[in-house]
Amino acid sequence: HLQFSDGKLSTWYSKFNYIGKVRPISKFQSSELKESFTKKVSSKKNSDLVPDVSYPNGVYIVHETLGIESYLDWKWDPDANKVVIGILVVENEHQIMVSLEDAPEVFKWSEKHKLVNRPKNSNEAESDFDGEEYRKRLNSPDFPASYYCSTYNKGGQKWYLPSLGELRLIYRNLDD
């Protein structure tokens, strides 16, 4: 449990007793997006913006057909927002895409007292980027939070519930 208000990490909450907000994330790979997106990204003049290479550290808007733009250059338009897939957060070798929306309801981690990923403390959380691996083990209605994320369908991406390391990555870029 990472509190986005102050960045505090709490490992003592029971994952099957408490419910919380859920927002899917995805490892970013432009080759998994629509062909029109990939062509648009490939045709950009900025040599950094080509498919499946590391982008400079920062926060970007991922648009289904227009490609990627820095959030600083983005002009928010409710009509254009309908085809925004997510927010791309890049920090060193990590590239994750965050959904624009929370789940419509709050979820428990598990309906049963079952802990399938090892507990993390503050030190371990920095290196915990296994959310996509956890998804493979938690893709069942017995794990409502993870199941919601794995069945989320936007942009043809494989979405999943973020690990603590991925939550910390989002927290470090929260202001942007």
Order of alpha helices (4+ residues) and beta strands (2+ residues): beta-beta-alpha-beta-beta-alpha-beta-beta-beta-alpha-alpha-alpha-alpha
